[in-house]
Amino acid sequence: MTFASLGLSPQIVRAVEERNYSAPTPIQSAVIPGVLSGRDVWACAHTGSGKTAAFALPLLQRYSQARRDTPRPLRSLILVPTRELAAQIGASIDAYARYLLDPVKVSVVFGGVSINPQMMALRGGADMVVATPGRLLDLVEHNALHLRSVATLVLDEADRLLELGFADELANVLSWLPERRQTLLFSATFPPAVNALAEILLRDPLRVDVPSTPATVPDIHQRAIHVDAPRRTQLLLRLIREHGWTRVLVFVATKYSTEHVAEKLRRAGINAEAFHGELSQGARTQALADFKAQQLQVLVATDVAARGIDIVHLPAVVNFDLPRSTDDYIHRIGRTGRAGQSGVAVSFVSASTESHFRLIEKRHKLTLAREIVAGFEPVETAAPVAAAPGTGGIKGKRKSKKDKLRERGGLN
Ligand code: AMP
């Protein structure tokens, strides 16, 4: 299978070849012809599966051929849960659109930064807009953007959009959109709320369900190391040095832990930064840019902040704290081993988080040997507490209010 055989133009094929995509991933093979033919799509797709190109390539193709009006009527609206994902998708679309004969104008809008430059950028219209829901609504209310002409709506990471409490904003956005349109829904998981949304929004959709492992055939070596919680930072330092990891994404459960662990690493001479939703947009962009440019060796992040970030050549991911949700395990390890690279994903497991890790293994049909690193032999035994430290707390006691979540994600 080739990109050309999916019906994509030579200009688009050239752009993906330049990115070293040798062949379409399974989700791309399934989704691209469907989108080109105007069908709705209901796709189960994880980050790393190549889903961005799956929707972006055919949309670019369709709308680059559309008649040019002034101002440009908005054709595609791509709704995403986080700023980072919005920025990343915008950058990918720009790269895919490079060689189009009729240039496509793509605008990326998200909150946490001044609205004025975004309003200016939207003057004269845009063919595609990638947006977080809150800022999109602000722009619509300011008359900077009209949604009446939208022919295709893409909901990316629909599960995360709802988890982060965007249901009201989503309903509001939908009320501005024309009823007759194409809708493409991508989600890594399908809890009842996402299924209900899909049932309402999609008409005779093409159902696509690709295997949950990232489809770019990554080679991710998963490891579980048994270690007592207080010794994790030392063990992390040992691993970084032993393996010579040039870039490591470390996941922790809370904003406090991102700062705390990053500080301890810095004191040990490792260039590390915290990455969480309460940082200013400038600080987040800078940390990510430094990490990508290899000026920062370790990024210590929460799930919400790190969701969707795409860093090619990331050799290692460490679950310093285990993910609270078993699905997040897949999202986290999918950060490494991207675009055909190999990677390692290490989980720190202690006596009190062992049962939670077993749940993760069971859910993903994994059986990982528990390794013990010399000098870090665990001595703790499981405490009879209800909450396993590092799993983010007991369900129900977690800060689950919409505002808190959105605050953590830095969402607007
Ligand atoms: P996504 O799931 O869209 O976030 O894409 C995950 C990663 O896979 C990104 O780094 C893409 O650039 C890369 N990618 C997407 N499609 C392909 C492909 N057909 N071959 C190789 N890499 C790809």
Residues whose N, C-alpha, C, O or C-beta is under 5 A from the ligand:
A	BS01	AMP	N20 Y21 S22 A23 P24 T25 H46 T47 G48 S49 G50 K51 T52 A53 T216 D310 R338 A339
